[in-house]
């Protein structure tokens, strides 16, 4: 955090990079889920499917966080020491 607040542009880019990384991981896990399903590894397939869903939920939270960057807390003040 800097004296005048945060650089929201940089924050958005950083969150977007993490979101892209999670999207790639989500794709790989979906592929592994299908391979496990085809290999009749039901428990493994179910666990991988759950992780895929969790990553989707995490990505939704990231999108929400970016949307909330424009919201400011009026209760916060910055004092120079």
N, CA, C and O of each residue as an XYZ file, in Angstrom:
324
protein
N       0.846     -1.167      0.000
C       0.000      0.000      0.000
C       0.891      1.228      0.000
O       1.885      1.280      0.724
N       0.545      2.200     -0.796
C       1.313      3.427     -0.835
C       0.538      4.537     -0.127
O      -0.568      4.316      0.366
N       1.109      5.690     -0.083
C       0.540      6.800      0.679
C      -0.868      7.169      0.227
O      -1.711      7.496      1.063
N      -1.140      7.126     -1.058
C      -2.442      7.525     -1.581
C      -3.399      6.369     -1.786
O      -4.501      6.579     -2.292
N      -3.026      5.169     -1.416
C      -3.879      4.007     -1.617
C      -3.153      2.947     -2.415
O      -1.927      2.846     -2.365
N      -3.911      2.163     -3.145
C      -3.305      1.110     -3.960
C      -3.464      1.445     -5.429
O      -4.373      2.179     -5.815
N      -2.589      0.912     -6.228
C      -2.688      1.062     -7.671
C      -3.649     -0.014     -8.166
O      -3.269     -1.175     -8.317
N      -4.890      0.377     -8.415
C      -5.911     -0.610     -8.782
C      -5.622     -1.266    -10.134
O      -5.996     -2.417    -10.359
N      -4.965     -0.541    -11.023
C      -4.611     -1.138    -12.315
C      -3.665     -2.302    -12.144
O      -3.850     -3.357    -12.751
N      -2.639     -2.112    -11.311
C      -1.692     -3.190    -11.048
C      -2.366     -4.343    -10.315
O      -2.089     -5.511    -10.588
N      -3.248     -4.008     -9.388
C      -3.953     -5.045     -8.636
C      -4.818     -5.876     -9.578
O      -4.849     -7.102     -9.467
N      -5.520     -5.224    -10.505
C      -6.356     -5.948    -11.467
C      -5.518     -6.874    -12.335
O      -5.911     -8.011    -12.597
N      -4.365     -6.389    -12.780
C      -3.486     -7.226    -13.603
C      -2.966     -8.424    -12.824
O      -2.904     -9.531    -13.359
N      -2.592     -8.217    -11.570
C      -2.086     -9.315    -10.745
C      -3.172    -10.366    -10.525
O      -2.904    -11.564    -10.614
N      -4.388     -9.925    -10.239
C      -5.496    -10.861    -10.031
C      -5.813    -11.587    -11.335
O      -6.116    -12.780    -11.320
N      -5.747    -10.884    -12.456
C      -6.008    -11.510    -13.755
C      -4.977    -12.606    -14.048
O      -5.322    -13.653    -14.595
N      -3.715    -12.365    -13.686
C      -2.676    -13.379    -13.896
C      -2.963    -14.623    -13.053
O      -2.806    -15.747    -13.529
N      -3.377    -14.422    -11.818
C      -3.701    -15.555    -10.955
C      -4.918    -16.292    -11.495
O      -4.954    -17.522    -11.490
N      -5.912    -15.546    -11.959
C      -7.115    -16.149    -12.527
C      -6.765    -16.996    -13.749
O      -7.291    -18.097    -13.915
N      -5.885    -16.488    -14.597
C      -5.450    -17.259    -15.774
C      -4.746    -18.544    -15.353
O      -4.949    -19.596    -15.958
N      -3.924    -18.456    -14.324
C      -3.222    -19.629    -13.821
C      -4.203    -20.671    -13.299
O      -4.055    -21.865    -13.562
N      -5.211    -20.205    -12.552
C      -6.226    -21.130    -12.046
C      -7.048    -21.736    -13.180
O      -7.437    -22.902    -13.114
N      -7.312    -20.947    -14.219
C      -8.070    -21.454    -15.367
C      -7.310    -22.591    -16.050
O      -7.903    -23.593    -16.450
N      -6.005    -22.428    -16.179
C      -5.186    -23.477    -16.795
C      -5.177    -24.727    -15.921
O      -5.296    -25.843    -16.426
N      -5.036    -24.539    -14.626
C      -5.072    -25.679    -13.706
C      -6.426    -26.371    -13.760
O      -6.510    -27.598    -13.709
N      -7.474    -25.582    -13.861
C      -8.825    -26.133    -13.940
C      -8.976    -26.996    -15.193
O      -9.567    -28.074    -15.136
N      -8.450    -26.532    -16.311
C      -8.519    -27.308    -17.554
C      -7.770    -28.632    -17.421
O      -8.259    -29.677    -17.849
N      -6.575    -28.577    -16.819
C      -5.792    -29.805    -16.650
C      -6.515    -30.788    -15.726
O      -6.530    -31.992    -15.982
N      -7.109    -30.271    -14.660
C      -7.834    -31.146    -13.746
C      -9.064    -31.762    -14.407
O      -9.402    -32.913    -14.131
N      -9.728    -31.018    -15.266
C     -10.878    -31.570    -15.990
C     -10.439    -32.727    -16.881
O     -11.129    -33.742    -16.982
N      -9.288    -32.563    -17.524
C      -8.765    -33.644    -18.363
C      -8.426    -34.874    -17.520
O      -8.734    -36.002    -17.905
N      -7.794    -34.648    -16.374
C      -7.465    -35.763    -15.490
C      -8.728    -36.432    -14.946
O      -8.778    -37.652    -14.795
N      -9.729    -35.632    -14.660
C     -11.015    -36.163    -14.196
C     -11.604    -37.109    -15.242
O     -12.059    -38.203    -14.909
N     -11.593    -36.685    -16.502
C     -12.145    -37.531    -17.570
C     -11.310    -38.793    -17.770
O     -11.857    -39.865    -18.030
N      -9.986    -38.668    -17.650
C      -9.134    -39.851    -17.783
C      -9.398    -40.847    -16.652
O      -9.476    -42.054    -16.882
N      -9.534    -40.330    -15.439
C      -9.820    -41.210    -14.302
C     -11.190    -41.867    -14.464
O     -11.376    -43.038    -14.131
N     -12.130    -41.102    -14.976
C     -13.482    -41.646    -15.197
C     -13.449    -42.757    -16.243
O     -14.066    -43.807    -16.066
N     -12.729    -42.517    -17.324
C     -12.622    -43.529    -18.366
C     -11.862    -44.757    -17.880
O     -12.111    -45.871    -18.340
N     -10.937    -44.550    -16.951
C     -10.162    -45.666    -16.387
C     -10.860    -46.345    -15.230
O     -10.271    -47.179    -14.543
N     -12.117    -45.989    -15.012
C     -12.945    -46.593    -13.968
C     -12.353    -46.400    -12.572
O     -12.411    -47.294    -11.728
N     -11.795    -45.238    -12.352
C     -11.302    -44.842    -11.025
C     -12.298    -43.844    -10.452
O     -12.052    -42.638    -10.435
N     -13.417    -44.363     -9.986
C     -14.554    -43.533     -9.605
C     -14.221    -42.552     -8.486
O     -14.560    -41.373     -8.586
N     -13.574    -43.007     -7.438
C     -13.258    -42.127     -6.302
C     -12.305    -41.016     -6.730
O     -12.493    -39.856     -6.362
N     -11.294    -41.365     -7.499
C     -10.351    -40.361     -7.986
C     -11.050    -39.367     -8.895
O     -10.830    -38.160     -8.794
N     -11.888    -39.875     -9.778
C     -12.630    -39.014    -10.692
C     -13.515    -38.036     -9.928
O     -13.584    -36.857    -10.277
N     -14.193    -38.518     -8.888
C     -15.073    -37.655     -8.093
C     -14.272    -36.580     -7.360
O     -14.690    -35.423     -7.306
N     -13.127    -36.956     -6.798
C     -12.293    -35.972     -6.099
C     -11.785    -34.901     -7.056
O     -11.793    -33.714     -6.729
N     -11.347    -35.319     -8.230
C     -10.855    -34.353     -9.217
C     -11.974    -33.430     -9.686
O     -11.752    -32.241     -9.913
N     -13.165    -33.978     -9.829
C     -14.311    -33.150    -10.228
C     -14.608    -32.108     -9.152
O     -14.911    -30.959     -9.471
N     -14.522    -32.500     -7.886
C     -14.767    -31.557     -6.796
C     -13.726    -30.440     -6.772
O     -14.059    -29.277     -6.545
N     -12.482    -30.796     -7.004
C     -11.426    -29.785     -7.031
C     -11.648    -28.818     -8.188
O     -11.426    -27.615     -8.049
N     -12.084    -29.340     -9.322
C     -12.378    -28.497    -10.481
C     -13.465    -27.484    -10.143
O     -13.364    -26.311    -10.501
N     -14.499    -27.943     -9.455
C     -15.583    -27.040     -9.047
C     -15.060    -25.991     -8.070
O     -15.426    -24.819     -8.162
N     -14.211    -26.405     -7.140
C     -13.648    -25.468     -6.165
C     -12.807    -24.385     -6.846
O     -12.847    -23.217     -6.457
N     -12.057    -24.786     -7.854
C     -11.279    -23.795     -8.589
C     -12.193    -22.817     -9.312
O     -11.894    -21.625     -9.387
N     -13.293    -23.309     -9.839
C     -14.272    -22.419    -10.470
C     -14.829    -21.420     -9.478
O     -15.007    -20.246     -9.802
N     -15.106    -21.888     -8.260
C     -15.605    -20.994     -7.215
C     -14.543    -19.966     -6.814
O     -14.858    -18.802     -6.570
N     -13.303    -20.400     -6.751
C     -12.212    -19.478     -6.419
C     -12.081    -18.396     -7.494
O     -11.842    -17.229     -7.182
N     -12.236    -18.787     -8.750
C     -12.148    -17.815     -9.839
C     -13.296    -16.817     -9.772
O     -13.111    -15.641    -10.085
N     -14.479    -17.272     -9.368
C     -15.607    -16.353     -9.190
C     -15.304    -15.339     -8.088
O     -15.633    -14.159     -8.212
N     -14.672    -15.810     -7.007
C     -14.296    -14.909     -5.909
C     -13.278    -13.875     -6.385
O     -13.334    -12.714     -5.980
N     -12.358    -14.292     -7.236
C     -11.373    -13.344     -7.774
C     -12.057    -12.269     -8.609
O     -11.714    -11.090     -8.514
N     -13.022    -12.676     -9.423
C     -13.759    -11.709    -10.233
C     -14.528    -10.733     -9.348
O     -14.610     -9.542     -9.649
N     -15.086    -11.242     -8.266
C     -15.796    -10.388     -7.315
C     -14.840     -9.416     -6.642
O     -15.179     -8.251     -6.431
N     -13.654     -9.888     -6.309
C     -12.652     -9.023     -5.674
C     -12.252     -7.883     -6.601
O     -12.095     -6.747     -6.153
N     -12.086     -8.171     -7.876
C     -11.735     -7.135     -8.844
C     -12.875     -6.129     -8.966
O     -12.638     -4.924     -9.045
N     -14.100     -6.618     -8.982
C     -15.257     -5.721     -9.075
C     -15.345     -4.808     -7.857
O     -15.794     -3.667     -7.963
N     -14.917     -5.310     -6.706
C     -14.978     -4.521     -5.479
C     -13.800     -3.575     -5.296
O     -13.762     -2.826     -4.320
N     -12.844     -3.594     -6.209
C     -11.710     -2.680     -6.094
C     -12.150     -1.221     -6.176
O     -11.508     -0.346     -5.593
N     -13.209     -0.961     -6.874
C     -13.684      0.414     -7.008
C     -14.378      0.899     -5.742
O     -14.541      2.103     -5.549
N     -14.789     -0.025     -4.880
C     -15.468      0.339     -3.639
C     -14.427      0.803     -2.629
O     -13.430      0.120     -2.393
N     -14.664      1.961     -2.040
C     -13.723      2.481     -1.048
C     -14.363      2.471      0.323
O     -15.578      2.615      0.463
N     -13.545      2.302      1.309
C     -14.007      2.368      2.699
C     -13.745      3.778      3.208
O     -12.594      4.179      3.377
N     -14.802      4.521      3.448
C     -14.647      5.905      3.899
C     -14.085      5.994      5.311
O     -13.613      7.053      5.725
N     -14.131      4.895      6.048
C     -13.641      4.904      7.415
C     -12.109      4.908      7.489
O     -11.540      5.182      8.546
N     -11.456      4.611      6.390
C     -10.013      4.489      6.390
C      -9.366      5.816      6.031
O      -9.730      6.445      5.037
N      -8.420      6.233      6.831
C      -7.650      7.430      6.530
C      -6.177      7.069      6.572
O      -5.765      6.139      7.266
N      -5.400      7.818      5.823
C      -3.963      7.609      5.779
C      -3.292      8.836      6.355
O      -3.561      9.960      5.931
N      -2.417      8.617      7.324
C      -1.676      9.719      7.914
C      -0.203      9.510      7.662
O       0.316      8.403      7.802
N       0.449     10.557      7.298
C       1.881     10.480      7.082
C       2.584     10.666      8.398
O       2.310     11.617      9.130
N       3.491      9.759      8.701
C       4.223      9.837      9.962
C       5.556     10.509      9.808
O       6.292     10.651     10.785
